[in-house]
Amino acid sequence: MTSILTNSGAMVALQSLEATQKALSDTQNQISTGLKIQTAKDNAAVWTVATTMKANVASLNQVSSDLGNADSTLGTAVAGATQITSLVSQIRAQAVSMTDSATNTAATGQNIKQLMSQIQATISSSSFNGVNLLNSDTTAGVSFIAATANDYNPAGGSGTSTYIATGATINLSSAGTVGNTVVSAFNALMTTLTGGAALTSGTGAGTLNNALATIDAYSAQVESQASALGSVQKNVESQQTFVNNLANTFTTGAGNMVDANMTAESAMLTALQTQQQLGTSALSIANQAPQSILKLFP
């Protein structure tokens, strides 16, 4: 039946054209934003998971940055401790020379004084971002964040974060609360030697053997601290690599869920533009159909 009141062909063509235009708009949005899921209304379940993963990535990136600072802090301390061991070795050699009657003990004492000044300067400068692991006393050690909870828990609750701790550190510059006997004995000996006191080769309190035992004990303390901090630094670097890889994996996973396939969307855009043109033509033809009725009337 032909009617001038109801043009069913035009209505069908219009509905088809509107559907094409909506699909075209969606495709253009995906191409412009690069996302196939932009808000929760696009796909609530996927959007929620992807958003959570992106939040985890932000946390992991911050952890990686903190681990980088930890690596620098530990590296600074290890470099300082390594330098101190070299200076202590020189002090040991100077102490040995003080048993020689031909040695100018006053001049040797001044040399030792300069070496001690270098040790103190090294300790003081072995600081990064306000943290000095060679000039602090703490039985608890210093802790660096290593990871945060990345599990999705819609019910809420507290997550679990893990830390990497240095363990107890020793104040190498003075009589600290940790290892103060060794450090105090070394400092006391240095005060004696810098005063130009000679060392004898016999036995008893001012002998070379006694002095070397004190120096070696301090050197062992420094080496032990350098070794412990070096092990922690290696652990920190390994953890930072893992955190970076994990962040990349989360980023890729979230992208797989919400990123648009630009190749497919480009092809779809071309197809929809063609459909839009055909739909416009079809609607124009359908709108002209009622005019054919005029030909039936003279």
The 8 nearest C-alpha neighbors of each residue, nearest first, counted from 0:
[[1, 2, 5, 3, 6, 7, 289, 4],
 [0, 2, 3, 289, 292, 6, 5, 288],
 [3, 1, 4, 5, 0, 6, 289, 292],
 [2, 4, 289, 5, 6, 1, 292, 290],
 [5, 3, 2, 6, 289, 1, 7, 0],
 [4, 6, 2, 3, 7, 1, 10, 9],
 [7, 5, 9, 8, 10, 4, 2, 3],
 [6, 8, 10, 9, 5, 11, 285, 12],
 [9, 7, 11, 10, 6, 285, 12, 282],
 [8, 10, 285, 12, 6, 7, 11, 282],
 [9, 11, 13, 7, 12, 8, 14, 6],
 [12, 10, 14, 8, 13, 9, 15, 7],
 [11, 13, 9, 282, 15, 10, 14, 16],
 [12, 14, 10, 16, 11, 15, 9, 17],
 [15, 13, 17, 11, 16, 12, 10, 18],
 [14, 16, 12, 18, 13, 17, 11, 19],
 [15, 17, 13, 19, 278, 14, 18, 12],
 [18, 16, 20, 14, 19, 15, 13, 21],
 [19, 17, 21, 15, 16, 20, 14, 22],
 [18, 20, 16, 22, 17, 21, 23, 275],
 [19, 21, 23, 17, 18, 22, 24, 16],
 [22, 20, 24, 18, 23, 19, 17, 25],
 [23, 21, 25, 19, 24, 20, 26, 18],
 [22, 24, 20, 26, 21, 25, 271, 19],
 [23, 25, 21, 27, 22, 26, 20, 28],
 [26, 24, 22, 28, 23, 27, 21, 29],
 [25, 27, 23, 29, 28, 24, 22, 30],
 [26, 28, 30, 24, 29, 25, 31, 23],
 [29, 27, 25, 31, 26, 30, 32, 24],
 [30, 28, 34, 26, 33, 32, 35, 27],
 [29, 31, 27, 33, 28, 32, 26, 261],
 [30, 32, 28, 29, 33, 27, 34, 26],
 [33, 31, 29, 34, 30, 28, 35, 37],
 [32, 34, 29, 30, 259, 31, 258, 35],
 [35, 33, 258, 259, 29, 32, 36, 257],
 [34, 36, 259, 29, 257, 258, 37, 33],
 [37, 35, 257, 34, 41, 38, 42, 46],
 [36, 38, 34, 35, 41, 39, 257, 46],
 [39, 37, 40, 41, 36, 46, 42, 43],
 [38, 40, 43, 41, 46, 42, 37, 47],
 [39, 41, 38, 42, 43, 37, 36, 46],
 [40, 42, 39, 36, 38, 43, 37, 46],
 [43, 41, 40, 39, 45, 44, 46, 36],
 [42, 44, 39, 46, 45, 40, 47, 41],
 [45, 43, 47, 46, 42, 48, 39, 49],
 [46, 44, 48, 47, 42, 43, 49, 256],
 [45, 47, 49, 43, 39, 44, 48, 42],
 [48, 46, 50, 44, 45, 49, 43, 51],
 [47, 49, 51, 45, 50, 46, 52, 44],
 [50, 48, 253, 52, 46, 51, 47, 45],
 [51, 49, 53, 47, 52, 48, 46, 54],
 [52, 50, 54, 48, 49, 53, 47, 55],
 [51, 53, 55, 49, 54, 50, 249, 56],
 [52, 54, 56, 50, 55, 51, 49, 57],
 [55, 53, 51, 57, 52, 56, 50, 58],
 [56, 54, 52, 58, 53, 57, 149, 59],
 [55, 57, 53, 59, 246, 54, 58, 60],
 [56, 58, 54, 60, 55, 59, 53, 61],
 [59, 57, 55, 61, 56, 60, 62, 54],
 [60, 58, 62, 56, 61, 57, 246, 63],
 [59, 61, 63, 57, 62, 58, 56, 64],
 [60, 62, 64, 58, 63, 59, 65, 57],
 [61, 63, 59, 65, 64, 60, 66, 58],
 [64, 62, 66, 60, 61, 65, 239, 59],
 [63, 65, 61, 67, 62, 66, 60, 68],
 [66, 64, 62, 68, 67, 63, 61, 69],
 [67, 65, 69, 63, 68, 64, 239, 70],
 [66, 68, 64, 70, 65, 69, 63, 71],
 [67, 69, 65, 71, 66, 70, 72, 64],
 [70, 68, 66, 72, 67, 71, 73, 65],
 [71, 69, 67, 73, 68, 72, 232, 74],
 [70, 72, 74, 68, 69, 73, 75, 67],
 [73, 71, 69, 127, 75, 70, 74, 68],
 [72, 74, 76, 70, 75, 71, 232, 69],
 [75, 73, 71, 77, 76, 72, 70, 78],
 [74, 76, 78, 72, 73, 77, 125, 71],
 [75, 77, 79, 73, 74, 78, 125, 132],
 [76, 78, 80, 74, 225, 79, 75, 81],
 [79, 77, 81, 75, 76, 80, 74, 82],
 [78, 80, 76, 82, 77, 81, 125, 121],
 [79, 81, 83, 77, 82, 78, 225, 76],
 [82, 80, 78, 84, 79, 83, 77, 85],
 [81, 83, 79, 85, 80, 84, 78, 86],
 [82, 84, 80, 86, 85, 81, 118, 87],
 [85, 83, 87, 81, 86, 82, 218, 88],
 [84, 86, 88, 82, 83, 87, 89, 81],
 [85, 87, 83, 89, 88, 84, 114, 90],
 [86, 88, 90, 84, 89, 85, 83, 91],
 [89, 87, 91, 85, 86, 90, 84, 92],
 [88, 90, 92, 86, 87, 91, 93, 85],
 [89, 91, 87, 93, 88, 92, 111, 94],
 [92, 90, 88, 94, 89, 93, 87, 95],
 [93, 91, 89, 95, 94, 90, 88, 96],
 [92, 94, 90, 96, 91, 95, 89, 107],
 [95, 93, 91, 97, 92, 96, 90, 207],
 [94, 96, 92, 97, 93, 98, 91, 207],
 [95, 97, 93, 94, 98, 99, 92, 102],
 [98, 96, 94, 99, 95, 197, 198, 104],
 [99, 97, 198, 199, 96, 95, 200, 100],
 [98, 100, 101, 97, 102, 96, 95, 198],
 [101, 99, 102, 98, 97, 103, 197, 104],
 [100, 102, 99, 103, 97, 98, 104, 96],
 [103, 101, 99, 100, 104, 97, 96, 107],
 [102, 104, 106, 105, 107, 101, 97, 100],
 [103, 105, 107, 195, 106, 102, 108, 97],
 [104, 106, 195, 108, 107, 103, 109, 194],
 [107, 105, 109, 108, 104, 103, 110, 195],
 [108, 106, 104, 110, 109, 105, 103, 111],
 [107, 109, 193, 195, 105, 111, 106, 110],
 [110, 108, 112, 106, 107, 111, 193, 113],
 [111, 109, 107, 113, 112, 108, 114, 106],
 [110, 112, 114, 108, 113, 109, 90, 193],
 [111, 113, 109, 115, 110, 193, 114, 108],
 [114, 112, 116, 110, 111, 115, 109, 117],
 [113, 115, 111, 117, 116, 112, 86, 118],
 [116, 114, 118, 112, 117, 113, 111, 119],
 [117, 115, 113, 119, 114, 118, 120, 112],
 [116, 118, 120, 114, 115, 119, 121, 113],
 [119, 117, 115, 121, 116, 120, 83, 122],
 [118, 120, 122, 116, 121, 117, 123, 115],
 [121, 119, 117, 123, 118, 122, 124, 116],
 [122, 120, 118, 124, 119, 123, 79, 117],
 [121, 123, 119, 125, 120, 124, 133, 118],
 [122, 124, 120, 121, 125, 119, 126, 134],
 [123, 125, 121, 126, 122, 120, 79, 131],
 [126, 124, 122, 76, 75, 79, 123, 131],
 [125, 127, 131, 130, 124, 129, 128, 75],
 [128, 126, 72, 130, 129, 131, 75, 125],
 [127, 129, 130, 126, 72, 68, 131, 71],
 [128, 130, 127, 126, 131, 72, 125, 132],
 [131, 129, 126, 127, 128, 132, 72, 125],
 [132, 130, 126, 133, 134, 125, 129, 127],
 [131, 133, 134, 135, 76, 130, 168, 126],
 [134, 132, 131, 170, 171, 122, 135, 76],
 [133, 135, 170, 131, 132, 171, 172, 122],
 [134, 136, 170, 132, 133, 169, 137, 131],
 [137, 135, 170, 169, 176, 168, 175, 177],
 [138, 136, 140, 139, 167, 168, 135, 177],
 [137, 139, 167, 140, 168, 136, 166, 177],
 [140, 138, 137, 167, 166, 141, 168, 164],
 [139, 141, 166, 167, 165, 137, 138, 168],
 [142, 140, 165, 164, 139, 143, 166, 137],
 [143, 141, 164, 163, 162, 165, 140, 144],
 [142, 144, 163, 162, 164, 145, 69, 141],
 [143, 145, 162, 146, 161, 163, 142, 62],
 [144, 146, 162, 161, 163, 143, 62, 238],
 [147, 145, 161, 160, 144, 62, 148, 162],
 [146, 148, 160, 149, 159, 161, 145, 58],
 [147, 149, 158, 159, 160, 150, 146, 55],
 [150, 148, 55, 147, 151, 52, 158, 146],
 [149, 151, 148, 152, 158, 55, 52, 51],
 [152, 150, 153, 149, 51, 48, 52, 148],
 [151, 153, 154, 155, 150, 156, 158, 149],
 [154, 152, 155, 151, 156, 150, 47, 51],
 [155, 153, 152, 156, 151, 157, 150, 158],
 [154, 156, 153, 152, 157, 158, 151, 150],
 [157, 155, 158, 154, 152, 153, 159, 151],
 [156, 158, 159, 155, 148, 152, 160, 154],
 [159, 157, 148, 156, 160, 147, 149, 150],
 [158, 160, 148, 147, 161, 157, 146, 149],
 [159, 161, 147, 146, 148, 158, 162, 144],
 [162, 160, 146, 145, 144, 147, 159, 163],
 [161, 163, 144, 145, 143, 142, 164, 160],
 [162, 164, 143, 142, 145, 144, 165, 161],
 [165, 163, 142, 141, 166, 143, 140, 162],
 [166, 164, 140, 141, 231, 142, 228, 167],
 [165, 167, 140, 164, 139, 168, 141, 138],
 [166, 168, 138, 140, 139, 137, 165, 169],
 [169, 167, 137, 136, 140, 166, 132, 135],
 [170, 168, 177, 136, 171, 178, 135, 133],
 [169, 171, 134, 135, 175, 136, 133, 172],
 [170, 172, 169, 173, 133, 134, 182, 221],
 [171, 173, 170, 119, 134, 122, 174, 182],
 [172, 174, 175, 171, 170, 182, 183, 186],
 [175, 173, 179, 183, 182, 176, 170, 180],
 [174, 176, 179, 170, 177, 173, 136, 178],
 [175, 177, 179, 136, 178, 174, 137, 170],
 [178, 176, 175, 169, 179, 136, 170, 138],
 [177, 179, 180, 181, 169, 176, 182, 175],
 [178, 180, 174, 175, 182, 177, 181, 183],
 [181, 179, 183, 178, 182, 184, 174, 177],
 [180, 182, 184, 183, 179, 178, 217, 185],
 [183, 181, 179, 185, 184, 174, 180, 186],
 [184, 182, 174, 186, 180, 185, 181, 179],
 [185, 183, 187, 181, 182, 186, 180, 188],
 [184, 186, 188, 182, 187, 183, 213, 214],
 [187, 185, 189, 183, 188, 184, 182, 190],
 [186, 188, 184, 190, 185, 189, 183, 191],
 [187, 189, 191, 185, 190, 186, 184, 192],
 [190, 188, 192, 186, 191, 187, 193, 185],
 [189, 191, 187, 193, 188, 192, 186, 194],
 [190, 192, 188, 194, 189, 193, 196, 187],
 [193, 191, 189, 194, 195, 196, 108, 190],
 [194, 192, 108, 195, 112, 190, 191, 109],
 [193, 195, 192, 191, 196, 108, 190, 105],
 [194, 196, 105, 108, 104, 193, 192, 197],
 [197, 195, 192, 194, 191, 104, 198, 193],
 [198, 196, 97, 104, 195, 98, 199, 192],
 [199, 197, 98, 206, 207, 97, 205, 196],
 [198, 200, 206, 98, 201, 207, 205, 197],
 [199, 201, 207, 206, 98, 198, 202, 208],
 [200, 202, 199, 206, 203, 207, 208, 205],
 [203, 201, 206, 200, 204, 208, 205, 209],
 [204, 202, 206, 205, 201, 209, 208, 199],
 [203, 205, 206, 209, 202, 210, 207, 208],
 [206, 204, 198, 203, 199, 207, 209, 210],
 [207, 205, 199, 198, 209, 208, 200, 202],
 [206, 208, 210, 209, 200, 198, 199, 211],
 [209, 207, 211, 210, 206, 212, 200, 202],
 [208, 210, 212, 206, 207, 211, 213, 204],
 [211, 209, 207, 213, 212, 208, 214, 206],
 [210, 212, 214, 208, 213, 209, 215, 207],
 [211, 213, 215, 209, 210, 214, 216, 208],
 [212, 214, 216, 210, 211, 215, 185, 217],
 [215, 213, 211, 217, 216, 212, 185, 218],
 [216, 214, 218, 212, 217, 213, 211, 219],
 [217, 215, 219, 213, 218, 214, 212, 220],
 [218, 216, 220, 214, 219, 215, 181, 182],
 [217, 219, 215, 221, 220, 216, 84, 214],
 [220, 218, 222, 216, 217, 221, 223, 215],
 [221, 219, 217, 223, 218, 222, 224, 216],
 [220, 222, 218, 224, 223, 219, 80, 225],
 [223, 221, 219, 225, 224, 220, 226, 218],
 [222, 224, 220, 226, 221, 225, 219, 227],
 [223, 225, 227, 221, 226, 222, 228, 220],
 [226, 224, 222, 77, 228, 223, 227, 80],
 [227, 225, 229, 223, 224, 228, 222, 230],
 [226, 228, 224, 230, 229, 225, 223, 231],
 [229, 227, 231, 225, 230, 226, 224, 232],
 [228, 230, 232, 226, 231, 227, 225, 77],
 [231, 229, 233, 227, 232, 228, 226, 234],
 [230, 232, 234, 228, 229, 233, 235, 165],
 [233, 231, 229, 235, 234, 230, 70, 73],
 [234, 232, 236, 230, 235, 231, 237, 229],
 [233, 235, 231, 237, 232, 236, 238, 230],
 [234, 236, 232, 238, 233, 237, 239, 231],
 [237, 235, 239, 233, 238, 234, 232, 240],
 [236, 238, 234, 240, 235, 239, 233, 241],
 [237, 239, 241, 235, 240, 236, 242, 234],
 [240, 238, 242, 236, 241, 237, 63, 66],
 [241, 239, 243, 237, 238, 242, 244, 236],
 [240, 242, 238, 244, 239, 243, 245, 237],
 [243, 241, 245, 239, 244, 240, 246, 238],
 [244, 242, 246, 240, 245, 241, 239, 247],
 [245, 243, 247, 241, 242, 246, 248, 240],
 [244, 246, 242, 248, 247, 243, 241, 249],
 [245, 247, 243, 249, 56, 248, 244, 59],
 [248, 246, 250, 244, 245, 249, 251, 243],
 [247, 249, 245, 251, 246, 250, 252, 244],
 [250, 248, 252, 246, 251, 247, 253, 52],
 [251, 249, 247, 253, 248, 252, 254, 246],
 [250, 252, 254, 248, 249, 253, 247, 255],
 [253, 251, 249, 255, 254, 250, 248, 256],
 [252, 254, 49, 256, 250, 255, 251, 249],
 [255, 253, 258, 251, 256, 257, 252, 250],
 [254, 256, 252, 253, 257, 258, 251, 259],
 [255, 257, 253, 254, 258, 252, 45, 49],
 [256, 258, 36, 254, 35, 34, 255, 253],
 [259, 257, 34, 254, 35, 255, 33, 256],
 [258, 260, 35, 34, 33, 261, 29, 257],
 [261, 259, 263, 262, 264, 258, 35, 33],
 [260, 262, 264, 263, 259, 265, 30, 33],
 [263, 261, 265, 264, 260, 266, 267, 259],
 [262, 264, 266, 265, 260, 261, 267, 259],
 [265, 263, 267, 261, 266, 262, 268, 260],
 [264, 266, 268, 262, 267, 263, 261, 269],
 [265, 267, 263, 269, 264, 268, 270, 262],
 [266, 268, 264, 270, 265, 269, 271, 263],
 [269, 267, 265, 271, 266, 270, 264, 272],
 [268, 270, 272, 266, 267, 271, 273, 265],
 [271, 269, 267, 273, 268, 272, 274, 266],
 [272, 270, 274, 268, 273, 269, 23, 275],
 [271, 273, 275, 269, 274, 270, 268, 276],
 [272, 274, 270, 276, 271, 275, 277, 269],
 [275, 273, 271, 277, 272, 276, 278, 270],
 [276, 274, 278, 272, 273, 277, 271, 279],
 [275, 277, 279, 273, 274, 278, 280, 272],
 [276, 278, 274, 280, 279, 275, 281, 273],
 [279, 277, 275, 281, 16, 280, 276, 274],
 [278, 280, 276, 282, 277, 281, 275, 283],
 [281, 279, 277, 283, 278, 282, 284, 276],
 [280, 282, 278, 284, 283, 279, 277, 285],
 [283, 281, 285, 12, 279, 284, 280, 9],
 [282, 284, 280, 286, 281, 285, 279, 287],
 [283, 285, 281, 287, 282, 286, 280, 288],
 [286, 284, 9, 282, 288, 287, 283, 8],
 [285, 287, 283, 284, 288, 9, 282, 289],
 [288, 286, 284, 285, 290, 289, 283, 291],
 [287, 289, 285, 290, 286, 291, 284, 292],
 [290, 288, 291, 3, 292, 287, 286, 2],
 [289, 291, 292, 288, 287, 293, 294, 286],
 [292, 290, 289, 293, 294, 288, 287, 295],
 [291, 293, 290, 294, 295, 289, 296, 288],
 [294, 292, 295, 291, 296, 290, 289, 297],
 [293, 295, 292, 296, 291, 297, 290, 289],
 [296, 294, 293, 292, 297, 291, 290, 289],
 [295, 297, 294, 293, 292, 291, 290, 289],
 [296, 295, 294, 293, 292, 291, 290, 289]]
